[in-house]
């Protein structure tokens, strides 16, 4: 009787210890690095077991991601992500969220990777790993069609200093407008108006609340196209940026699969997808 009890107690204690272990590893950020290292070779196995890969994005960034009429997320990134899912033989699930929540959500394991026209930056590299790049882009200035704003990067930085600049929150355009040196910006004391989407930024530029928008090249063209004749994008490139997919640190096997797909798509295939979704 006593022995049985002791065994049962030992079993309970073991389960307890295991459960505690598990919850420490999933909830405690400090522990997650070590945990990810051990599971570093099996991220792909875990995804295959789930039968599903989860992509985090912000679907307010055409042509890379946008909401279609049926409510689904479409775009260049969704197409490339589908190829990743196909390669793994699993379903693709896309989770739409605010852009400035994506990196933290990925770190917290709310998705397997992020595909969001996301620029590789030093700051983000401290938190996540990036795949090889698949798109080259720049921050551009969008103004009202009747604006006479023009000039090279330095002239625009000077002209935009002290102005009302609309941006999408948490993007490199946001940092640039705020004069963040790591972006190469020399803008001083601008009033940065942070919006959740480029569409909202465009609205406030069109109605005069903002003097300019700083945003990535293709999305700049897309919002100009969507605002029939009211807005224009200036030719000057403020930055040189590379987009890549992001994954949690130490998931080399998943990164390798994504890089295979990126290698297939980079260049012509990505250009075709951009053209296809710019028209949509
Ligand atoms: N390339 C910019 C960045 O990484 C903007 C990306 C915005 N993407 C989006 N899906 N809203 O900060």
Boltz pocket constraint, residues with backbone or C-beta under 6 A from the ligand:
constraints:
  - pocket:
      binder: B
      contacts: [[A, 57], [A, 58], [A, 59], [A, 60], [A, 61], [A, 64], [A, 65], [A, 99], [A, 115], [A, 116], [A, 117], [A, 118], [A, 119], [A, 120], [A, 168], [A, 170], [A, 171], [A, 172], [A, 173], [A, 216]]
      max_distance: 6.0
